[in-house]
Amino acid sequence: MVGNLILIAATVLVSGIVLAQTSTFSDYSSISAVGPEAVPNVLAVLMLAIAAILAVQEVQKILRGRYENPTYVQAELQKTKETWAMILSNKMGILRVAGNLIMIVLFALLLRTVGFEICAFVFLAGGMLLNGVRKVWQIILLPICTIAIIYGVFVVALRINIPMLFL
């Protein structure tokens, strides 16, 4: 229940942002029957419809389960408390998730200044260390092979520019 309510709120928020952003697009009605805002607007309306369906289902569950003992809401809140207790008891898992998110943000911020090969190596090796890989040869060899494959596919074969420092 709590997860569904969060999902409903997030979906309505994202849909509202999309609709607000696309309302600022230039008017291309003289050039084309469908402007650049058409697809995002359709997706936003579909997301709103799905959120409305989910909200109706949740209200039905709440109304149907209000005479049970414990009520549907009480049972769902108890499940939520147990889930949070389980999540919070796994401190290493929380640190891994937070560490990976921080590394993703740092990768994105440093990519242009440091270069792809260094950022990718540090990101991949750091992610492997953070997630429990301890064999040194794996921590060194796998990022190097991954970078070589990405370089070969994107830069050599597809001729796509990637911000590089050394290559």
PyMOL CGO cylinders between C-alpha atoms (Angstrom):
from pymol import cmd
from pymol.cgo import CYLINDER

trace = [
    CYLINDER, 0.00, 0.00, 0.00, 2.67, 2.52, 0.99, 0.3, 1, 1, 1, 1, 1, 1,
    CYLINDER, 2.67, 2.52, 0.99, 4.75, 1.63, -2.05, 0.3, 1, 1, 1, 1, 1, 1,
    CYLINDER, 4.75, 1.63, -2.05, 1.74, 2.05, -4.31, 0.3, 1, 1, 1, 1, 1, 1,
    CYLINDER, 1.74, 2.05, -4.31, 0.95, 5.43, -2.78, 0.3, 1, 1, 1, 1, 1, 1,
    CYLINDER, 0.95, 5.43, -2.78, 4.53, 6.57, -3.34, 0.3, 1, 1, 1, 1, 1, 1,
    CYLINDER, 4.53, 6.57, -3.34, 4.35, 5.27, -6.92, 0.3, 1, 1, 1, 1, 1, 1,
    CYLINDER, 4.35, 5.27, -6.92, 1.09, 7.14, -7.52, 0.3, 1, 1, 1, 1, 1, 1,
    CYLINDER, 1.09, 7.14, -7.52, 2.55, 10.40, -6.17, 0.3, 1, 1, 1, 1, 1, 1,
    CYLINDER, 2.55, 10.40, -6.17, 5.77, 10.02, -8.19, 0.3, 1, 1, 1, 1, 1, 1,
    CYLINDER, 5.77, 10.02, -8.19, 3.87, 9.19, -11.38, 0.3, 1, 1, 1, 1, 1, 1,
    CYLINDER, 3.87, 9.19, -11.38, 1.55, 12.18, -11.00, 0.3, 1, 1, 1, 1, 1, 1,
    CYLINDER, 1.55, 12.18, -11.00, 4.56, 14.42, -10.27, 0.3, 1, 1, 1, 1, 1, 1,
    CYLINDER, 4.56, 14.42, -10.27, 6.54, 13.22, -13.30, 0.3, 1, 1, 1, 1, 1, 1,
    CYLINDER, 6.54, 13.22, -13.30, 3.48, 13.50, -15.55, 0.3, 1, 1, 1, 1, 1, 1,
    CYLINDER, 3.48, 13.50, -15.55, 2.85, 17.04, -14.32, 0.3, 1, 1, 1, 1, 1, 1,
    CYLINDER, 2.85, 17.04, -14.32, 6.47, 18.02, -14.97, 0.3, 1, 1, 1, 1, 1, 1,
    CYLINDER, 6.47, 18.02, -14.97, 6.34, 16.55, -18.49, 0.3, 1, 1, 1, 1, 1, 1,
    CYLINDER, 6.34, 16.55, -18.49, 3.08, 18.33, -19.28, 0.3, 1, 1, 1, 1, 1, 1,
    CYLINDER, 3.08, 18.33, -19.28, 4.43, 21.63, -17.90, 0.3, 1, 1, 1, 1, 1, 1,
    CYLINDER, 4.43, 21.63, -17.90, 7.69, 21.32, -19.84, 0.3, 1, 1, 1, 1, 1, 1,
    CYLINDER, 7.69, 21.32, -19.84, 6.02, 20.42, -23.13, 0.3, 1, 1, 1, 1, 1, 1,
    CYLINDER, 6.02, 20.42, -23.13, 3.66, 23.38, -22.83, 0.3, 1, 1, 1, 1, 1, 1,
    CYLINDER, 3.66, 23.38, -22.83, 6.70, 25.62, -23.31, 0.3, 1, 1, 1, 1, 1, 1,
    CYLINDER, 6.70, 25.62, -23.31, 7.63, 24.03, -26.66, 0.3, 1, 1, 1, 1, 1, 1,
    CYLINDER, 7.63, 24.03, -26.66, 7.40, 26.17, -29.78, 0.3, 1, 1, 1, 1, 1, 1,
    CYLINDER, 7.40, 26.17, -29.78, 4.26, 25.93, -31.92, 0.3, 1, 1, 1, 1, 1, 1,
    CYLINDER, 4.26, 25.93, -31.92, 4.89, 23.88, -35.07, 0.3, 1, 1, 1, 1, 1, 1,
    CYLINDER, 4.89, 23.88, -35.07, 1.23, 23.53, -36.11, 0.3, 1, 1, 1, 1, 1, 1,
    CYLINDER, 1.23, 23.53, -36.11, 1.87, 25.39, -39.38, 0.3, 1, 1, 1, 1, 1, 1,
    CYLINDER, 1.87, 25.39, -39.38, 4.60, 22.92, -40.36, 0.3, 1, 1, 1, 1, 1, 1,
    CYLINDER, 4.60, 22.92, -40.36, 3.33, 19.62, -39.01, 0.3, 1, 1, 1, 1, 1, 1,
    CYLINDER, 3.33, 19.62, -39.01, 0.13, 18.10, -37.71, 0.3, 1, 1, 1, 1, 1, 1,
    CYLINDER, 0.13, 18.10, -37.71, 2.01, 16.57, -34.79, 0.3, 1, 1, 1, 1, 1, 1,
    CYLINDER, 2.01, 16.57, -34.79, 4.49, 18.71, -32.90, 0.3, 1, 1, 1, 1, 1, 1,
    CYLINDER, 4.49, 18.71, -32.90, 7.42, 17.63, -30.74, 0.3, 1, 1, 1, 1, 1, 1,
    CYLINDER, 7.42, 17.63, -30.74, 5.20, 17.68, -27.65, 0.3, 1, 1, 1, 1, 1, 1,
    CYLINDER, 5.20, 17.68, -27.65, 2.83, 14.97, -28.92, 0.3, 1, 1, 1, 1, 1, 1,
    CYLINDER, 2.83, 14.97, -28.92, 4.65, 11.83, -27.76, 0.3, 1, 1, 1, 1, 1, 1,
    CYLINDER, 4.65, 11.83, -27.76, 5.64, 13.16, -24.31, 0.3, 1, 1, 1, 1, 1, 1,
    CYLINDER, 5.64, 13.16, -24.31, 2.08, 14.42, -23.76, 0.3, 1, 1, 1, 1, 1, 1,
    CYLINDER, 2.08, 14.42, -23.76, 0.56, 11.08, -24.75, 0.3, 1, 1, 1, 1, 1, 1,
    CYLINDER, 0.56, 11.08, -24.75, 2.96, 9.23, -22.43, 0.3, 1, 1, 1, 1, 1, 1,
    CYLINDER, 2.96, 9.23, -22.43, 2.22, 11.66, -19.58, 0.3, 1, 1, 1, 1, 1, 1,
    CYLINDER, 2.22, 11.66, -19.58, -1.54, 11.18, -20.00, 0.3, 1, 1, 1, 1, 1, 1,
    CYLINDER, -1.54, 11.18, -20.00, -1.07, 7.40, -20.07, 0.3, 1, 1, 1, 1, 1, 1,
    CYLINDER, -1.07, 7.40, -20.07, 0.99, 7.61, -16.89, 0.3, 1, 1, 1, 1, 1, 1,
    CYLINDER, 0.99, 7.61, -16.89, -1.75, 9.68, -15.25, 0.3, 1, 1, 1, 1, 1, 1,
    CYLINDER, -1.75, 9.68, -15.25, -4.35, 7.11, -16.30, 0.3, 1, 1, 1, 1, 1, 1,
    CYLINDER, -4.35, 7.11, -16.30, -2.28, 4.28, -14.85, 0.3, 1, 1, 1, 1, 1, 1,
    CYLINDER, -2.28, 4.28, -14.85, -1.82, 6.24, -11.61, 0.3, 1, 1, 1, 1, 1, 1,
    CYLINDER, -1.82, 6.24, -11.61, -5.58, 6.81, -11.45, 0.3, 1, 1, 1, 1, 1, 1,
    CYLINDER, -5.58, 6.81, -11.45, -6.28, 3.09, -11.95, 0.3, 1, 1, 1, 1, 1, 1,
    CYLINDER, -6.28, 3.09, -11.95, -3.78, 2.21, -9.22, 0.3, 1, 1, 1, 1, 1, 1,
    CYLINDER, -3.78, 2.21, -9.22, -5.33, 4.80, -6.89, 0.3, 1, 1, 1, 1, 1, 1,
    CYLINDER, -5.33, 4.80, -6.89, -8.81, 3.36, -7.47, 0.3, 1, 1, 1, 1, 1, 1,
    CYLINDER, -8.81, 3.36, -7.47, -7.51, -0.13, -6.72, 0.3, 1, 1, 1, 1, 1, 1,
    CYLINDER, -7.51, -0.13, -6.72, -5.91, 1.05, -3.48, 0.3, 1, 1, 1, 1, 1, 1,
    CYLINDER, -5.91, 1.05, -3.48, -9.09, 2.83, -2.38, 0.3, 1, 1, 1, 1, 1, 1,
    CYLINDER, -9.09, 2.83, -2.38, -11.09, -0.34, -3.12, 0.3, 1, 1, 1, 1, 1, 1,
    CYLINDER, -11.09, -0.34, -3.12, -8.68, -2.42, -1.02, 0.3, 1, 1, 1, 1, 1, 1,
    CYLINDER, -8.68, -2.42, -1.02, -8.92, 0.06, 1.84, 0.3, 1, 1, 1, 1, 1, 1,
    CYLINDER, -8.92, 0.06, 1.84, -12.71, 0.15, 1.72, 0.3, 1, 1, 1, 1, 1, 1,
    CYLINDER, -12.71, 0.15, 1.72, -13.03, -3.62, 1.36, 0.3, 1, 1, 1, 1, 1, 1,
    CYLINDER, -13.03, -3.62, 1.36, -10.62, -4.34, 4.19, 0.3, 1, 1, 1, 1, 1, 1,
    CYLINDER, -10.62, -4.34, 4.19, -11.85, -1.80, 6.74, 0.3, 1, 1, 1, 1, 1, 1,
    CYLINDER, -11.85, -1.80, 6.74, -14.00, -4.30, 8.66, 0.3, 1, 1, 1, 1, 1, 1,
    CYLINDER, -14.00, -4.30, 8.66, -11.31, -6.99, 8.95, 0.3, 1, 1, 1, 1, 1, 1,
    CYLINDER, -11.31, -6.99, 8.95, -9.24, -7.35, 12.08, 0.3, 1, 1, 1, 1, 1, 1,
    CYLINDER, -9.24, -7.35, 12.08, -6.57, -6.03, 11.63, 0.3, 1, 1, 1, 1, 1, 1,
    CYLINDER, -6.57, -6.03, 11.63, -7.76, -3.71, 8.90, 0.3, 1, 1, 1, 1, 1, 1,
    CYLINDER, -7.76, -3.71, 8.90, -6.09, -3.69, 5.49, 0.3, 1, 1, 1, 1, 1, 1,
    CYLINDER, -6.09, -3.69, 5.49, -4.34, -0.41, 6.31, 0.3, 1, 1, 1, 1, 1, 1,
    CYLINDER, -4.34, -0.41, 6.31, -3.06, -1.70, 9.67, 0.3, 1, 1, 1, 1, 1, 1,
    CYLINDER, -3.06, -1.70, 9.67, -1.78, -4.92, 8.08, 0.3, 1, 1, 1, 1, 1, 1,
    CYLINDER, -1.78, -4.92, 8.08, -0.04, -3.02, 5.27, 0.3, 1, 1, 1, 1, 1, 1,
    CYLINDER, -0.04, -3.02, 5.27, 1.55, -0.54, 7.70, 0.3, 1, 1, 1, 1, 1, 1,
    CYLINDER, 1.55, -0.54, 7.70, 2.82, -3.46, 9.79, 0.3, 1, 1, 1, 1, 1, 1,
    CYLINDER, 2.82, -3.46, 9.79, 4.35, -5.04, 6.67, 0.3, 1, 1, 1, 1, 1, 1,
    CYLINDER, 4.35, -5.04, 6.67, 5.97, -1.70, 5.86, 0.3, 1, 1, 1, 1, 1, 1,
    CYLINDER, 5.97, -1.70, 5.86, 7.48, -1.42, 9.36, 0.3, 1, 1, 1, 1, 1, 1,
    CYLINDER, 7.48, -1.42, 9.36, 8.86, -4.96, 9.10, 0.3, 1, 1, 1, 1, 1, 1,
    CYLINDER, 8.86, -4.96, 9.10, 10.32, -4.25, 5.68, 0.3, 1, 1, 1, 1, 1, 1,
    CYLINDER, 10.32, -4.25, 5.68, 12.00, -1.04, 6.87, 0.3, 1, 1, 1, 1, 1, 1,
    CYLINDER, 12.00, -1.04, 6.87, 13.41, -2.87, 9.90, 0.3, 1, 1, 1, 1, 1, 1,
    CYLINDER, 13.41, -2.87, 9.90, 14.85, -5.53, 7.60, 0.3, 1, 1, 1, 1, 1, 1,
    CYLINDER, 14.85, -5.53, 7.60, 16.32, -2.93, 5.24, 0.3, 1, 1, 1, 1, 1, 1,
    CYLINDER, 16.32, -2.93, 5.24, 17.86, -0.90, 8.06, 0.3, 1, 1, 1, 1, 1, 1,
    CYLINDER, 17.86, -0.90, 8.06, 19.38, -4.01, 9.61, 0.3, 1, 1, 1, 1, 1, 1,
    CYLINDER, 19.38, -4.01, 9.61, 21.36, -4.53, 6.40, 0.3, 1, 1, 1, 1, 1, 1,
    CYLINDER, 21.36, -4.53, 6.40, 23.75, -1.61, 6.80, 0.3, 1, 1, 1, 1, 1, 1,
    CYLINDER, 23.75, -1.61, 6.80, 26.34, -3.02, 4.38, 0.3, 1, 1, 1, 1, 1, 1,
    CYLINDER, 26.34, -3.02, 4.38, 23.70, -3.27, 1.66, 0.3, 1, 1, 1, 1, 1, 1,
    CYLINDER, 23.70, -3.27, 1.66, 22.69, 0.35, 2.24, 0.3, 1, 1, 1, 1, 1, 1,
    CYLINDER, 22.69, 0.35, 2.24, 26.33, 1.43, 2.02, 0.3, 1, 1, 1, 1, 1, 1,
    CYLINDER, 26.33, 1.43, 2.02, 26.78, -0.50, -1.23, 0.3, 1, 1, 1, 1, 1, 1,
    CYLINDER, 26.78, -0.50, -1.23, 23.72, 1.10, -2.82, 0.3, 1, 1, 1, 1, 1, 1,
    CYLINDER, 23.72, 1.10, -2.82, 24.73, 4.58, -1.64, 0.3, 1, 1, 1, 1, 1, 1,
    CYLINDER, 24.73, 4.58, -1.64, 28.32, 4.02, -2.79, 0.3, 1, 1, 1, 1, 1, 1,
    CYLINDER, 28.32, 4.02, -2.79, 27.21, 2.90, -6.23, 0.3, 1, 1, 1, 1, 1, 1,
    CYLINDER, 27.21, 2.90, -6.23, 24.90, 5.91, -6.59, 0.3, 1, 1, 1, 1, 1, 1,
    CYLINDER, 24.90, 5.91, -6.59, 27.69, 8.27, -5.53, 0.3, 1, 1, 1, 1, 1, 1,
    CYLINDER, 27.69, 8.27, -5.53, 30.06, 6.63, -8.05, 0.3, 1, 1, 1, 1, 1, 1,
    CYLINDER, 30.06, 6.63, -8.05, 27.49, 7.04, -10.85, 0.3, 1, 1, 1, 1, 1, 1,
    CYLINDER, 27.49, 7.04, -10.85, 27.12, 10.75, -10.06, 0.3, 1, 1, 1, 1, 1, 1,
    CYLINDER, 27.12, 10.75, -10.06, 30.91, 11.23, -9.87, 0.3, 1, 1, 1, 1, 1, 1,
    CYLINDER, 30.91, 11.23, -9.87, 31.35, 9.33, -13.15, 0.3, 1, 1, 1, 1, 1, 1,
    CYLINDER, 31.35, 9.33, -13.15, 28.89, 11.65, -14.88, 0.3, 1, 1, 1, 1, 1, 1,
    CYLINDER, 28.89, 11.65, -14.88, 30.42, 14.79, -13.37, 0.3, 1, 1, 1, 1, 1, 1,
    CYLINDER, 30.42, 14.79, -13.37, 34.04, 13.89, -14.09, 0.3, 1, 1, 1, 1, 1, 1,
    CYLINDER, 34.04, 13.89, -14.09, 33.66, 12.24, -17.50, 0.3, 1, 1, 1, 1, 1, 1,
    CYLINDER, 33.66, 12.24, -17.50, 34.46, 15.29, -19.63, 0.3, 1, 1, 1, 1, 1, 1,
    CYLINDER, 34.46, 15.29, -19.63, 37.34, 16.56, -17.51, 0.3, 1, 1, 1, 1, 1, 1,
    CYLINDER, 37.34, 16.56, -17.51, 39.08, 13.30, -16.60, 0.3, 1, 1, 1, 1, 1, 1,
    CYLINDER, 39.08, 13.30, -16.60, 38.23, 11.24, -19.67, 0.3, 1, 1, 1, 1, 1, 1,
    CYLINDER, 38.23, 11.24, -19.67, 36.31, 8.06, -20.29, 0.3, 1, 1, 1, 1, 1, 1,
    CYLINDER, 36.31, 8.06, -20.29, 39.09, 5.54, -19.82, 0.3, 1, 1, 1, 1, 1, 1,
    CYLINDER, 39.09, 5.54, -19.82, 40.11, 6.74, -16.35, 0.3, 1, 1, 1, 1, 1, 1,
    CYLINDER, 40.11, 6.74, -16.35, 36.53, 7.33, -15.16, 0.3, 1, 1, 1, 1, 1, 1,
    CYLINDER, 36.53, 7.33, -15.16, 35.38, 3.96, -16.45, 0.3, 1, 1, 1, 1, 1, 1,
    CYLINDER, 35.38, 3.96, -16.45, 38.34, 2.12, -14.90, 0.3, 1, 1, 1, 1, 1, 1,
    CYLINDER, 38.34, 2.12, -14.90, 37.85, 3.76, -11.49, 0.3, 1, 1, 1, 1, 1, 1,
    CYLINDER, 37.85, 3.76, -11.49, 34.07, 3.28, -11.68, 0.3, 1, 1, 1, 1, 1, 1,
    CYLINDER, 34.07, 3.28, -11.68, 34.25, -0.39, -12.65, 0.3, 1, 1, 1, 1, 1, 1,
    CYLINDER, 34.25, -0.39, -12.65, 37.08, -1.27, -10.24, 0.3, 1, 1, 1, 1, 1, 1,
    CYLINDER, 37.08, -1.27, -10.24, 35.45, 0.68, -7.42, 0.3, 1, 1, 1, 1, 1, 1,
    CYLINDER, 35.45, 0.68, -7.42, 32.09, -0.97, -8.10, 0.3, 1, 1, 1, 1, 1, 1,
    CYLINDER, 32.09, -0.97, -8.10, 33.69, -4.39, -8.05, 0.3, 1, 1, 1, 1, 1, 1,
    CYLINDER, 33.69, -4.39, -8.05, 35.46, -3.65, -4.76, 0.3, 1, 1, 1, 1, 1, 1,
    CYLINDER, 35.46, -3.65, -4.76, 32.32, -2.20, -3.27, 0.3, 1, 1, 1, 1, 1, 1,
    CYLINDER, 32.32, -2.20, -3.27, 30.31, -5.27, -4.24, 0.3, 1, 1, 1, 1, 1, 1,
    CYLINDER, 30.31, -5.27, -4.24, 32.71, -7.83, -2.84, 0.3, 1, 1, 1, 1, 1, 1,
    CYLINDER, 32.71, -7.83, -2.84, 35.18, -8.75, -5.59, 0.3, 1, 1, 1, 1, 1, 1,
    CYLINDER, 35.18, -8.75, -5.59, 38.59, -9.18, -3.97, 0.3, 1, 1, 1, 1, 1, 1,
    CYLINDER, 38.59, -9.18, -3.97, 40.74, -10.87, -6.63, 0.3, 1, 1, 1, 1, 1, 1,
    CYLINDER, 40.74, -10.87, -6.63, 43.23, -8.27, -7.84, 0.3, 1, 1, 1, 1, 1, 1,
    CYLINDER, 43.23, -8.27, -7.84, 43.51, -9.73, -11.34, 0.3, 1, 1, 1, 1, 1, 1,
    CYLINDER, 43.51, -9.73, -11.34, 39.72, -9.41, -11.80, 0.3, 1, 1, 1, 1, 1, 1,
    CYLINDER, 39.72, -9.41, -11.80, 39.67, -5.85, -10.47, 0.3, 1, 1, 1, 1, 1, 1,
    CYLINDER, 39.67, -5.85, -10.47, 42.37, -4.84, -12.97, 0.3, 1, 1, 1, 1, 1, 1,
    CYLINDER, 42.37, -4.84, -12.97, 41.66, -7.05, -15.99, 0.3, 1, 1, 1, 1, 1, 1,
    CYLINDER, 41.66, -7.05, -15.99, 37.87, -6.78, -16.27, 0.3, 1, 1, 1, 1, 1, 1,
    CYLINDER, 37.87, -6.78, -16.27, 37.74, -2.96, -16.40, 0.3, 1, 1, 1, 1, 1, 1,
    CYLINDER, 37.74, -2.96, -16.40, 40.58, -2.89, -18.95, 0.3, 1, 1, 1, 1, 1, 1,
    CYLINDER, 40.58, -2.89, -18.95, 38.83, -5.45, -21.17, 0.3, 1, 1, 1, 1, 1, 1,
    CYLINDER, 38.83, -5.45, -21.17, 35.50, -3.63, -20.81, 0.3, 1, 1, 1, 1, 1, 1,
    CYLINDER, 35.50, -3.63, -20.81, 37.07, -0.30, -21.77, 0.3, 1, 1, 1, 1, 1, 1,
    CYLINDER, 37.07, -0.30, -21.77, 38.83, -1.93, -24.75, 0.3, 1, 1, 1, 1, 1, 1,
    CYLINDER, 38.83, -1.93, -24.75, 35.55, -3.45, -25.99, 0.3, 1, 1, 1, 1, 1, 1,
    CYLINDER, 35.55, -3.45, -25.99, 33.66, -0.18, -25.58, 0.3, 1, 1, 1, 1, 1, 1,
    CYLINDER, 33.66, -0.18, -25.58, 36.47, 1.70, -27.34, 0.3, 1, 1, 1, 1, 1, 1,
    CYLINDER, 36.47, 1.70, -27.34, 36.51, -0.79, -30.18, 0.3, 1, 1, 1, 1, 1, 1,
    CYLINDER, 36.51, -0.79, -30.18, 32.76, -0.76, -30.69, 0.3, 1, 1, 1, 1, 1, 1,
    CYLINDER, 32.76, -0.76, -30.69, 32.00, 2.93, -30.26, 0.3, 1, 1, 1, 1, 1, 1,
    CYLINDER, 32.00, 2.93, -30.26, 35.15, 4.77, -31.33, 0.3, 1, 1, 1, 1, 1, 1,
    CYLINDER, 35.15, 4.77, -31.33, 36.63, 2.43, -33.95, 0.3, 1, 1, 1, 1, 1, 1,
    CYLINDER, 36.63, 2.43, -33.95, 33.59, 0.66, -35.45, 0.3, 1, 1, 1, 1, 1, 1,
    CYLINDER, 33.59, 0.66, -35.45, 30.83, 3.24, -35.02, 0.3, 1, 1, 1, 1, 1, 1,
    CYLINDER, 30.83, 3.24, -35.02, 33.07, 6.35, -35.06, 0.3, 1, 1, 1, 1, 1, 1,
    CYLINDER, 33.07, 6.35, -35.06, 31.34, 7.91, -32.06, 0.3, 1, 1, 1, 1, 1, 1,
    CYLINDER, 31.34, 7.91, -32.06, 33.40, 10.43, -30.13, 0.3, 1, 1, 1, 1, 1, 1,
    CYLINDER, 33.40, 10.43, -30.13, 33.90, 9.64, -26.45, 0.3, 1, 1, 1, 1, 1, 1,
    CYLINDER, 33.90, 9.64, -26.45, 35.74, 12.07, -24.15, 0.3, 1, 1, 1, 1, 1, 1,
    CYLINDER, 35.74, 12.07, -24.15, 39.16, 10.43, -23.84, 0.3, 1, 1, 1, 1, 1, 1,
    CYLINDER, 39.16, 10.43, -23.84, 42.27, 11.51, -22.02, 0.3, 1, 1, 1, 1, 1, 1,
    CYLINDER, 42.27, 11.51, -22.02, 44.91, 9.10, -23.37, 0.3, 1, 1, 1, 1, 1, 1,
    CYLINDER, 44.91, 9.10, -23.37, 43.42, 7.13, -26.26, 0.3, 1, 1, 1, 1, 1, 1,
]
cmd.load_cgo(trace, "trace")
